Amino acid sequence: MLKVRVSGPTYELKDYLEHMEKDKVYQVTSQSKPLKNKGTNKIFRVFSDVDKRTKIEARKRQGNR
């Protein structure tokens, strides 16, 4: 699992999260709300946990057995 911090304007953060939802290799398993950066009201940050879809599917299969 990767722990990712992404910074930028809110419209770019929204684009990033939408792109990750459509990604076929990686999946965002959790994400924070946009948080303000100190000293600016234009740049925000989002923390997210990203995992490979194959690992997530393998965990689901193990839970079903």
GILINCOR-V623862 format. One record per backbone hydrogen bond with DSSP energy under -1.0 kcal/mol. NH is the residue of the N-H (numbers start at 1). CO is the residue of the C=O. If there is no record, write none. Layout:
BEGIN
{{NH & CO} {NH & CO}}
END
This chain:
BEGIN
{{2 & 50} {4 & 48} {6 & 46} {8 & 44} {13 & 9} {14 & 10} {15 & 11} {16 & 12} {17 & 13} {18 & 14} {19 & 15} {20 & 16} {21 & 17} {22 & 18} {27 & 51} {29 & 49} {30 & 49} {32 & 47} {35 & 45} {37 & 43} {40 & 37} {44 & 8} {45 & 35} {46 & 6} {48 & 4} {49 & 30} {50 & 2} {51 & 27} {53 & 25} {56 & 52} {57 & 53} {58 & 54} {59 & 55} {60 & 56} {61 & 57} {62 & 58} {63 & 59} {64 & 60}}
END
